[in-house]
């Protein structure tokens, strides 16, 4: 269903089910992430989340 893509030097990837995975998260990874999809009714949809990274 989803293309398994890898980003940011291999630390970020999108799983087959659409889950975004970030390994060895860094403060610079913080910010807005938007998921865009086409529904079964062929209508586009999107959702945005704000990721805040705390600590070192």
PDB file of N, CA, C and O in Angstrom, chain B, residues numbered from 101:
ATOM      1  N   UNK B 101       0.819  -1.185   0.000  1.00  0.00           N
ATOM      2  CA  UNK B 101       0.000   0.000   0.000  1.00  0.00           C
ATOM      3  C   UNK B 101       0.867   1.254   0.000  1.00  0.00           C
ATOM      4  O   UNK B 101       0.657   2.146  -0.822  1.00  0.00           O
ATOM      5  N   UNK B 102       1.833   1.336   0.906  1.00  0.00           N
ATOM      6  CA  UNK B 102       2.732   2.478   0.995  1.00  0.00           C
ATOM      7  C   UNK B 102       4.088   2.082   0.442  1.00  0.00           C
ATOM      8  O   UNK B 102       4.502   0.926   0.537  1.00  0.00           O
ATOM      9  N   UNK B 103       4.771   3.057  -0.135  1.00  0.00           N
ATOM     10  CA  UNK B 103       6.142   2.808  -0.538  1.00  0.00           C
ATOM     11  C   UNK B 103       7.003   2.921   0.714  1.00  0.00           C
ATOM     12  O   UNK B 103       6.868   3.878   1.476  1.00  0.00           O
ATOM     13  N   UNK B 104       7.883   1.954   0.929  1.00  0.00           N
ATOM     14  CA  UNK B 104       8.768   1.999   2.090  1.00  0.00           C
ATOM     15  C   UNK B 104       9.939   2.905   1.746  1.00  0.00           C
ATOM     16  O   UNK B 104      10.883   2.479   1.081  1.00  0.00           O
ATOM     17  N   UNK B 105       9.880   4.148   2.195  1.00  0.00           N
ATOM     18  CA  UNK B 105      10.905   5.127   1.873  1.00  0.00           C
ATOM     19  C   UNK B 105      11.745   5.421   3.103  1.00  0.00           C
ATOM     20  O   UNK B 105      11.262   5.355   4.234  1.00  0.00           O
ATOM     21  N   UNK B 106      13.013   5.747   2.865  1.00  0.00           N
ATOM     22  CA  UNK B 106      13.943   6.077   3.941  1.00  0.00           C
ATOM     23  C   UNK B 106      14.466   7.483   3.679  1.00  0.00           C
ATOM     24  O   UNK B 106      14.807   7.830   2.549  1.00  0.00           O
ATOM     25  N   UNK B 107      14.526   8.285   4.735  1.00  0.00           N
ATOM     26  CA  UNK B 107      14.942   9.672   4.629  1.00  0.00           C
ATOM     27  C   UNK B 107      15.998  10.008   5.682  1.00  0.00           C
ATOM     28  O   UNK B 107      16.268   9.212   6.581  1.00  0.00           O
ATOM     29  N   UNK B 108      16.583  11.183   5.558  1.00  0.00           N
ATOM     30  CA  UNK B 108      17.479  11.768   6.569  1.00  0.00           C
ATOM     31  C   UNK B 108      18.565  10.801   7.021  1.00  0.00           C
ATOM     32  O   UNK B 108      18.630  10.418   8.189  1.00  0.00           O
ATOM     33  N   UNK B 109      19.406  10.419   6.085  1.00  0.00           N
ATOM     34  CA  UNK B 109      20.539   9.549   6.398  1.00  0.00           C
ATOM     35  C   UNK B 109      20.118   8.224   7.015  1.00  0.00           C
ATOM     36  O   UNK B 109      20.844   7.660   7.833  1.00  0.00           O
ATOM     37  N   UNK B 110      18.963   7.732   6.633  1.00  0.00           N
ATOM     38  CA  UNK B 110      18.504   6.438   7.110  1.00  0.00           C
ATOM     39  C   UNK B 110      17.846   6.449   8.478  1.00  0.00           C
ATOM     40  O   UNK B 110      17.464   5.388   8.973  1.00  0.00           O
ATOM     41  N   UNK B 111      17.701   7.608   9.106  1.00  0.00           N
ATOM     42  CA  UNK B 111      17.087   7.674  10.440  1.00  0.00           C
ATOM     43  C   UNK B 111      15.576   7.723  10.391  1.00  0.00           C
ATOM     44  O   UNK B 111      14.914   7.325  11.350  1.00  0.00           O
ATOM     45  N   UNK B 112      15.013   8.206   9.289  1.00  0.00           N
ATOM     46  CA  UNK B 112      13.556   8.314   9.158  1.00  0.00           C
ATOM     47  C   UNK B 112      13.085   7.371   8.062  1.00  0.00           C
ATOM     48  O   UNK B 112      13.707   7.257   7.007  1.00  0.00           O
ATOM     49  N   UNK B 113      11.972   6.697   8.334  1.00  0.00           N
ATOM     50  CA  UNK B 113      11.409   5.811   7.319  1.00  0.00           C
ATOM     51  C   UNK B 113       9.899   5.779   7.466  1.00  0.00           C
ATOM     52  O   UNK B 113       9.355   6.084   8.528  1.00  0.00           O
ATOM     53  N   UNK B 114       9.230   5.404   6.380  1.00  0.00           N
ATOM     54  CA  UNK B 114       7.781   5.231   6.389  1.00  0.00           C
ATOM     55  C   UNK B 114       7.517   3.747   6.205  1.00  0.00           C
ATOM     56  O   UNK B 114       7.920   3.159   5.201  1.00  0.00           O
ATOM     57  N   UNK B 115       6.840   3.140   7.172  1.00  0.00           N
ATOM     58  CA  UNK B 115       6.549   1.704   7.151  1.00  0.00           C
ATOM     59  C   UNK B 115       5.441   1.394   6.156  1.00  0.00           C
ATOM     60  O   UNK B 115       4.780   2.296   5.641  1.00  0.00           O
ATOM     61  N   UNK B 116       5.249   0.123   5.896  1.00  0.00           N
ATOM     62  CA  UNK B 116       4.215  -0.319   4.964  1.00  0.00           C
ATOM     63  C   UNK B 116       2.821   0.166   5.357  1.00  0.00           C
ATOM     64  O   UNK B 116       1.973   0.370   4.488  1.00  0.00           O
ATOM     65  N   UNK B 117       2.575   0.353   6.656  1.00  0.00           N
ATOM     66  CA  UNK B 117       1.256   0.807   7.108  1.00  0.00           C
ATOM     67  C   UNK B 117       1.145   2.328   7.186  1.00  0.00           C
ATOM     68  O   UNK B 117       0.131   2.854   7.644  1.00  0.00           O
ATOM     69  N   UNK B 118       2.187   3.038   6.740  1.00  0.00           N
ATOM     70  CA  UNK B 118       2.163   4.496   6.726  1.00  0.00           C
ATOM     71  C   UNK B 118       2.742   5.150   7.962  1.00  0.00           C
ATOM     72  O   UNK B 118       2.759   6.378   8.052  1.00  0.00           O
ATOM     73  N   UNK B 119       3.220   4.364   8.920  1.00  0.00           N
ATOM     74  CA  UNK B 119       3.786   4.898  10.152  1.00  0.00           C
ATOM     75  C   UNK B 119       5.144   5.552   9.876  1.00  0.00           C
ATOM     76  O   UNK B 119       6.006   4.957   9.229  1.00  0.00           O
ATOM     77  N   UNK B 120       5.324   6.774  10.371  1.00  0.00           N
ATOM     78  CA  UNK B 120       6.617   7.442  10.288  1.00  0.00           C
ATOM     79  C   UNK B 120       7.441   7.010  11.489  1.00  0.00           C
ATOM     80  O   UNK B 120       6.992   7.108  12.631  1.00  0.00           O
ATOM     81  N   UNK B 121       8.647   6.532  11.223  1.00  0.00           N
ATOM     82  CA  UNK B 121       9.539   6.099  12.298  1.00  0.00           C
ATOM     83  C   UNK B 121      10.805   6.945  12.230  1.00  0.00           C
ATOM     84  O   UNK B 121      11.416   7.082  11.170  1.00  0.00           O
ATOM     85  N   UNK B 122      11.197   7.519  13.387  1.00  0.00           N
ATOM     86  CA  UNK B 122      12.420   8.313  13.481  1.00  0.00           C
ATOM     87  C   UNK B 122      13.316   7.648  14.514  1.00  0.00           C
ATOM     88  O   UNK B 122      12.948   7.527  15.682  1.00  0.00           O
ATOM     89  N   UNK B 123      14.489   7.220  14.080  1.00  0.00           N
ATOM     90  CA  UNK B 123      15.451   6.602  14.995  1.00  0.00           C
ATOM     91  C   UNK B 123      16.504   7.628  15.385  1.00  0.00           C
ATOM     92  O   UNK B 123      16.836   8.524  14.609  1.00  0.00           O
ATOM     93  N   UNK B 124      17.021   7.484  16.592  1.00  0.00           N
ATOM     94  CA  UNK B 124      18.045   8.402  17.109  1.00  0.00           C
ATOM     95  C   UNK B 124      17.595   9.861  16.916  1.00  0.00           C
ATOM     96  O   UNK B 124      18.301  10.682  16.329  1.00  0.00           O
ATOM     97  N   UNK B 125      16.399  10.144  17.431  1.00  0.00           N
ATOM     98  CA  UNK B 125      15.785  11.457  17.244  1.00  0.00           C
ATOM     99  C   UNK B 125      16.687  12.559  17.795  1.00  0.00           C
ATOM    100  O   UNK B 125      17.351  12.386  18.817  1.00  0.00           O
ATOM    101  N   UNK B 126      16.696  13.690  17.102  1.00  0.00           N
ATOM    102  CA  UNK B 126      17.497  14.852  17.488  1.00  0.00           C
ATOM    103  C   UNK B 126      16.581  16.063  17.587  1.00  0.00           C
ATOM    104  O   UNK B 126      15.491  16.071  17.016  1.00  0.00           O
ATOM    105  N   UNK B 127      17.024  17.087  18.311  1.00  0.00           N
ATOM    106  CA  UNK B 127      16.213  18.300  18.444  1.00  0.00           C
ATOM    107  C   UNK B 127      15.856  18.879  17.082  1.00  0.00           C
ATOM    108  O   UNK B 127      14.762  19.411  16.898  1.00  0.00           O
ATOM    109  N   UNK B 128      16.764  18.778  16.139  1.00  0.00           N
ATOM    110  CA  UNK B 128      16.506  19.339  14.807  1.00  0.00           C
ATOM    111  C   UNK B 128      15.407  18.590  14.054  1.00  0.00           C
ATOM    112  O   UNK B 128      14.930  19.074  13.028  1.00  0.00           O
ATOM    113  N   UNK B 129      14.996  17.417  14.545  1.00  0.00           N
ATOM    114  CA  UNK B 129      13.888  16.674  13.935  1.00  0.00           C
ATOM    115  C   UNK B 129      12.542  17.279  14.315  1.00  0.00           C
ATOM    116  O   UNK B 129      11.527  16.980  13.685  1.00  0.00           O
ATOM    117  N   UNK B 130      12.528  18.115  15.326  1.00  0.00           N
ATOM    118  CA  UNK B 130      11.285  18.738  15.760  1.00  0.00           C
ATOM    119  C   UNK B 130      10.708  19.630  14.680  1.00  0.00           C
ATOM    120  O   UNK B 130      11.440  20.166  13.848  1.00  0.00           O
ATOM    121  N   UNK B 131       9.401  19.788  14.695  1.00  0.00           N
ATOM    122  CA  UNK B 131       8.726  20.645  13.736  1.00  0.00           C
ATOM    123  C   UNK B 131       7.422  20.022  13.282  1.00  0.00           C
ATOM    124  O   UNK B 131       6.925  19.080  13.897  1.00  0.00           O
ATOM    125  N   UNK B 132       6.873  20.553  12.202  1.00  0.00           N
ATOM    126  CA  UNK B 132       5.608  20.050  11.678  1.00  0.00           C
ATOM    127  C   UNK B 132       5.846  18.925  10.678  1.00  0.00           C
ATOM    128  O   UNK B 132       6.733  19.004   9.828  1.00  0.00           O
ATOM    129  N   UNK B 133       5.036  17.879  10.796  1.00  0.00           N
ATOM    130  CA  UNK B 133       5.049  16.760   9.860  1.00  0.00           C
ATOM    131  C   UNK B 133       3.629  16.620   9.315  1.00  0.00           C
ATOM    132  O   UNK B 133       2.660  16.609  10.073  1.00  0.00           O
ATOM    133  N   UNK B 134       3.523  16.513   8.005  1.00  0.00           N
ATOM    134  CA  UNK B 134       2.219  16.399   7.368  1.00  0.00           C
ATOM    135  C   UNK B 134       2.115  15.077   6.624  1.00  0.00           C
ATOM    136  O   UNK B 134       3.004  14.707   5.857  1.00  0.00           O
ATOM    137  N   UNK B 135       1.026  14.380   6.862  1.00  0.00           N
ATOM    138  CA  UNK B 135       0.708  13.135   6.157  1.00  0.00           C
ATOM    139  C   UNK B 135      -0.363  13.464   5.122  1.00  0.00           C
ATOM    140  O   UNK B 135      -1.412  14.013   5.457  1.00  0.00           O
ATOM    141  N   UNK B 136      -0.093  13.125   3.864  1.00  0.00           N
ATOM    142  CA  UNK B 136      -1.055  13.355   2.793  1.00  0.00           C
ATOM    143  C   UNK B 136      -1.436  12.011   2.198  1.00  0.00           C
ATOM    144  O   UNK B 136      -0.583  11.151   1.982  1.00  0.00           O
ATOM    145  N   UNK B 137      -2.727  11.838   1.935  1.00  0.00           N
ATOM    146  CA  UNK B 137      -3.218  10.562   1.403  1.00  0.00           C
ATOM    147  C   UNK B 137      -4.398  10.798   0.472  1.00  0.00           C
ATOM    148  O   UNK B 137      -5.019  11.861   0.471  1.00  0.00           O
ATOM    149  N   UNK B 138      -4.683   9.778  -0.315  1.00  0.00           N
ATOM    150  CA  UNK B 138      -5.883   9.760  -1.149  1.00  0.00           C
ATOM    151  C   UNK B 138      -6.784   8.677  -0.577  1.00  0.00           C
ATOM    152  O   UNK B 138      -6.378   7.518  -0.490  1.00  0.00           O
ATOM    153  N   UNK B 139      -7.996   9.035  -0.190  1.00  0.00           N
ATOM    154  CA  UNK B 139      -8.922   8.091   0.412  1.00  0.00           C
ATOM    155  C   UNK B 139      -9.536   7.146  -0.617  1.00  0.00           C
ATOM    156  O   UNK B 139      -9.350   7.305  -1.823  1.00  0.00           O
ATOM    157  N   UNK B 140     -10.262   6.171  -0.116  1.00  0.00           N
ATOM    158  CA  UNK B 140     -10.912   5.189  -0.988  1.00  0.00           C
ATOM    159  C   UNK B 140     -11.947   5.841  -1.902  1.00  0.00           C
ATOM    160  O   UNK B 140     -12.325   5.267  -2.923  1.00  0.00           O
ATOM    161  N   UNK B 141     -12.403   7.037  -1.535  1.00  0.00           N
ATOM    162  CA  UNK B 141     -13.350   7.777  -2.365  1.00  0.00           C
ATOM    163  C   UNK B 141     -12.633   8.727  -3.333  1.00  0.00           C
ATOM    164  O   UNK B 141     -13.258   9.587  -3.952  1.00  0.00           O
ATOM    165  N   UNK B 142     -11.311   8.556  -3.450  1.00  0.00           N
ATOM    166  CA  UNK B 142     -10.448   9.359  -4.340  1.00  0.00           C
ATOM    167  C   UNK B 142     -10.324  10.812  -3.902  1.00  0.00           C
ATOM    168  O   UNK B 142      -9.879  11.660  -4.675  1.00  0.00           O
ATOM    169  N   UNK B 143     -10.714  11.099  -2.670  1.00  0.00           N
ATOM    170  CA  UNK B 143     -10.594  12.452  -2.145  1.00  0.00           C
ATOM    171  C   UNK B 143      -9.285  12.597  -1.365  1.00  0.00           C
ATOM    172  O   UNK B 143      -8.951  11.736  -0.551  1.00  0.00           O
ATOM    173  N   UNK B 144      -8.548  13.678  -1.610  1.00  0.00           N
ATOM    174  CA  UNK B 144      -7.313  13.889  -0.846  1.00  0.00           C
ATOM    175  C   UNK B 144      -7.616  14.243   0.602  1.00  0.00           C
ATOM    176  O   UNK B 144      -8.627  14.880   0.899  1.00  0.00           O
ATOM    177  N   UNK B 145      -6.738  13.828   1.488  1.00  0.00           N
ATOM    178  CA  UNK B 145      -6.856  14.156   2.913  1.00  0.00           C
ATOM    179  C   UNK B 145      -5.468  14.408   3.445  1.00  0.00           C
ATOM    180  O   UNK B 145      -4.488  13.876   2.923  1.00  0.00           O
ATOM    181  N   UNK B 146      -5.381  15.213   4.478  1.00  0.00           N
ATOM    182  CA  UNK B 146      -4.087  15.421   5.115  1.00  0.00           C
ATOM    183  C   UNK B 146      -4.272  15.761   6.581  1.00  0.00           C
ATOM    184  O   UNK B 146      -5.312  16.271   6.998  1.00  0.00           O
ATOM    185  N   UNK B 147      -3.239  15.466   7.350  1.00  0.00           N
ATOM    186  CA  UNK B 147      -3.218  15.784   8.776  1.00  0.00           C
ATOM    187  C   UNK B 147      -1.800  16.225   9.115  1.00  0.00           C
ATOM    188  O   UNK B 147      -0.825  15.662   8.618  1.00  0.00           O
ATOM    189  N   UNK B 148      -1.701  17.239   9.968  1.00  0.00           N
ATOM    190  CA  UNK B 148      -0.401  17.765  10.368  1.00  0.00           C
ATOM    191  C   UNK B 148      -0.244  17.607  11.868  1.00  0.00           C
ATOM    192  O   UNK B 148      -1.181  17.841  12.632  1.00  0.00           O
ATOM    193  N   UNK B 149       0.962  17.205  12.288  1.00  0.00           N
ATOM    194  CA  UNK B 149       1.268  17.057  13.708  1.00  0.00           C
ATOM    195  C   UNK B 149       2.546  17.839  14.011  1.00  0.00           C
ATOM    196  O   UNK B 149       3.432  17.958  13.165  1.00  0.00           O
ATOM    197  N   UNK B 150       2.624  18.362  15.215  1.00  0.00           N
ATOM    198  CA  UNK B 150       3.810  19.072  15.662  1.00  0.00           C
ATOM    199  C   UNK B 150       4.613  18.154  16.573  1.00  0.00           C
ATOM    200  O   UNK B 150       4.099  17.684  17.587  1.00  0.00           O
ATOM    201  N   UNK B 151       5.862  17.898  16.224  1.00  0.00           N
ATOM    202  CA  UNK B 151       6.751  17.073  17.030  1.00  0.00           C
ATOM    203  C   UNK B 151       7.678  17.994  17.814  1.00  0.00           C
ATOM    204  O   UNK B 151       8.380  18.829  17.243  1.00  0.00           O
ATOM    205  N   UNK B 152       7.664  17.821  19.148  1.00  0.00           N
ATOM    206  CA  UNK B 152       8.569  18.559  20.019  1.00  0.00           C
ATOM    207  C   UNK B 152       9.542  17.553  20.632  1.00  0.00           C
ATOM    208  O   UNK B 152       9.132  16.566  21.243  1.00  0.00           O
ATOM    209  N   UNK B 153      10.830  17.819  20.459  1.00  0.00           N
ATOM    210  CA  UNK B 153      11.862  16.932  20.998  1.00  0.00           C
ATOM    211  C   UNK B 153      12.456  17.616  22.222  1.00  0.00           C
ATOM    212  O   UNK B 153      12.952  18.740  22.139  1.00  0.00           O
ATOM    213  N   UNK B 154      12.401  16.928  23.355  1.00  0.00           N
ATOM    214  CA  UNK B 154      12.931  17.474  24.609  1.00  0.00           C
ATOM    215  C   UNK B 154      14.220  16.762  24.973  1.00  0.00           C
ATOM    216  O   UNK B 154      14.474  15.642  24.529  1.00  0.00           O
ATOM    217  N   UNK B 155      15.017  17.415  25.775  1.00  0.00           N
ATOM    218  CA  UNK B 155      16.266  16.803  26.232  1.00  0.00           C
ATOM    219  C   UNK B 155      17.418  17.200  25.338  1.00  0.00           C
ATOM    220  O   UNK B 155      17.344  18.177  24.594  1.00  0.00           O
ATOM    221  N   UNK B 156      18.475  16.431  25.423  1.00  0.00           N
ATOM    222  CA  UNK B 156      19.691  16.756  24.670  1.00  0.00           C
ATOM    223  C   UNK B 156      19.444  16.428  23.268  1.00  0.00           C
ATOM    224  O   UNK B 156      20.322  16.613  22.427  1.00  0.00           O
TER     225      UNK B 156
END
